[in-house]
Amino acid sequence: MKKLVLVMTIISFVFIACGEKTEEVADQSKVGVALYKFDDTFISTVRAAIEKQNDDNGKMAALNFADGQGQQATQNDSIDTFIAQGYNALSVNMVDRTSAPVIIEKAKAAGIPIVFFNREPVEADMKSWDKIYYVGAKAEESGRIQGEAAAKYFKENPTADRNGDGIMQYVMLTGEPGHQDALLRTEYSTNAVIAAGIKIEELAQDTGMWQRVNGQEKMDAWLAVHGDKIEVVFANNDDMALGAIEALRAQGYFGEGGKYIPVIGVDATAPAIDSIANGLLYATVLNDSKGQGKAIYDITMALAKNEDPKTLPYTFDNGQYVWIDYVPVTAENYEDFK
């Protein structure tokens, strides 16, 4: 009899708990968050920021994150599932930004609004529906900050011009081909050096696909060809920059011998901040994942609840775009971003 009472008591608690959980979920908005790749360092920080924002707001959303694994077809399947299950809104970090029309068409037919982020659809696609928004940062700004950091180093350190020809010889590690951030960071970083009155010469440029191991491999190859001719290393993101640093360290840079080349990245990830603290990475540019994550969450939740996002405290460029500012990070201020 005691065992029977104990079992009945446990069952009662289970039913009560299930009832409370069901009621809690029923009040939540269902939001599908499609990421291009879970293991991308920067995107993982954006995901964490979105999750934290949801926690801070009492879990107003039932968030479902989907890993596109770098494949657009895989991401399309995840979004099809979100739509079929009647989600209230979508947050989408495209694998291939040119594939946005397919997603927009399906979401529009189902009446499910979308907040794109990090990978910006082309303007025509953004204009195709008034329930589309974009959250990101202007890539040209990050490139400009990179170039200004390189020019500052070159002017303040006479030994930076290793061959004394008055020209900055550089190599460039670029991100994914066709990605707007890769294209604009590459262009505007060198433009900023020229604008500072410094002549430049590109020794090599190749894609590292945002990956640290690729950055190391490319830098290894360039050192074998160009050696001491390289005076500055630009990288479209921190992971590739840190890979380049590993290759340089293997060749005796950043050690007791005093050999040094400034390496400049973008994102201000935690490993990059540590690298600056240890005198390795010269500079990076804060790509504000916390600010972006908050804006993505806030706008998506407004749309999920059928509210007007423009009542939120953000500036909407052309009615659809929210831009989060980049910030330069160097040895002088890195502690502010730990």
Secondary structure, DSSP 8 states (H G I E B T S, - for coil): -HHHHHHHHHHHHHHHHHHHHHHHHHTSEEEEEEES-TT-HHHHHHHHHHHHHHHHTTS-EEEEEEE-TT-HHHHHHHHHHHHHTT-SEEEE--SSGGGHHHHHHHHHHHT--EEEESS---HHHHTT-TTEEEEE--HHHHHHHHHHHHHHHHHH-GGGSTTSSSEEEEEEEE-STT-HHHHHHHHHHHHHHHHTT-EEEEEEEEE-TT-HHHHHHHHHHHHHHHGGG--EEEESSHHHHHHHHHHHHHTTTTSTT-----EE-SB--HHHHHHHHTT---BEEE--HHHHHHHHHHHHHHHHTT--GGGSSS--BTTTEEE---EEE-TTTGGGG-
